Amino acid sequence: MTHYRWHRLVFLVCLLAVGWSTVWSVEASFPVRAIVFTCSVLTFGPALLAFVAGFALLSVSRRDRGVLTQHRIELLEEGLIEETPVNRSQSTWAGIYDVRSSRRYILIFISHNSAHVIPKRAFAAPSDAETFYRLARSRWDAARERP
């Protein structure tokens, strides 16, 4: 079982334990116990989720120093280079899965579930972020049109 699946399993077990212990502490009929279980899960679930997510983030940052650090993305004619203090990777535009923009981020997907997430606040001006996105998108589109 992968490391991340363990986090999900721990979260689920803890959440069910909290709900279960709350249900059996109430002397009432089944519908009342079901309502108590639901309320306890909805009350403690978000706090437990935040704790497990924080723990997962901490373990990732300790294990892989190249994840939670400053990243530099350079757009080239043939692809992009992503560089950190401990890593350097290069992807061709033909190997990029997708290029998207949201209100706050530019996302360059290197697979269907992994992306370089570039905050637009990292640019000096909003127009710089838009220029970066348009350049990345145009180069990716051009690579998709080539056979």
N, C-alpha and C positions, 0 to 999 in steps of 0.2 A: 504494500500500500504506500503510495507516495506521501511525502511530507504534508502537502496541502490537503489531501484527503483525511489525514489524521486530524487536522484542525477542524474540518467540517464535522467529523465524527465526534470529537470532543465537545464541540458546540451543541450538537444535537443531543448527546447524552446528558450534558449539563442542563439544557433547557427542559428536557423531559423529566429529569430528576427534580428540578424545581417545581414543575407543574404537578408531578405525581405526589411529591411530599405535601404540597399545598392541598391537593384533593383529599388526601387521607387525614389531614388535620381538621377537616370540617365534618361534623356530624350532620349529614343532610341527605336528601334524596339524590338520585343520579343526575337529574337536570341541574340541580344547584351545584353539584360537584363539577359538572361539565362547564358551567359558567365560571366557577372559581378557577378551574384549570385554564380556561381560555384567558381570563383576566390576568392570571399570574404569568402566563407565557407572554402575553402582550406587554406586561409591565417589565418583566425581567429580561425578556428576549433582546431588546435593543442594547441594554447595558452589557449583557453577556456577549453579544455580537461585537460590540466595540472593544471589549476586553480581548476576545479571541483574535480579532483583526489586528489590534495593536501588538499582540504577542507574535502573530505571524509576520508582521512588518519588521519587528525587532529581530526575529530570527533570520529573516532574509537579509537584513542590513548587516548582521554579524557574519553571515556565511558568504555573502557575495558583495565585496566592496565596490564593485562596478555598477551596482543597481542604484543605490541611493547616494548619488554624488552628482557633480556637475557634468553634463553631457554637452558635446559640441557636435552639431550636425552641419556638414558641408555638402552643398548640392553641386555635383559635377555634371558634365554633359552626358557621361556614360552611366552615372548612378549617384549614390550618396555615400558619404563616410560618416560614421558615428564614432566619436572618440571620447573616452573618459581618462582619468589619470592612470587607470590600470588596464584599459582595453581599447582596441581599435578594430572596427569592422567595416567592411565595404559591401554594398549591395548594388547590383545593376538595376536599372529601371525595369528591365524585363522580369527580374526576380521579385519586384515589389508587388504585393497582393492588391493594395488599394491606397489611395490618397484622398483624405477627407478633411473637412474643416467644420468645426462647430463654433459656437459663440465664443468660447474661451480657449480652444485648443486646435492645433493642426495635428492630424494623426496620419502617420505614414506606416501602413501595415506591411510588415515583412512576412507575415503569414495570416491566416484567417483569424488567429487569436493572439497575435503578438504585434505590438506597434510601438513606434517611437512617438511618444506623446509630447508635443512641443507647446508649452504655454505661450499664448500670444503676448502675455505680459513680459516675456523674455526679450521682446523686440523694443527698440527705442520708441517706435511710434506704431499705431495700428496700421498705417499704410505699409510699413516695412513687413509686418506679418502677412498682410494681403499679397504683397509682391512675392514673398517667399513661397506662400501657398500656390499662387498662380504659376510660378516657375516650376515648382515640384510637380504640380498637376499637368502642366503642358509637356514636360519631359516624360512623365509616366504615360500620358495619353499617346505621345509619339512612339514610345517603345511598344505599346500594345498594338499600334497600327502596322508595325513592321512584321513581316512573316517570320 
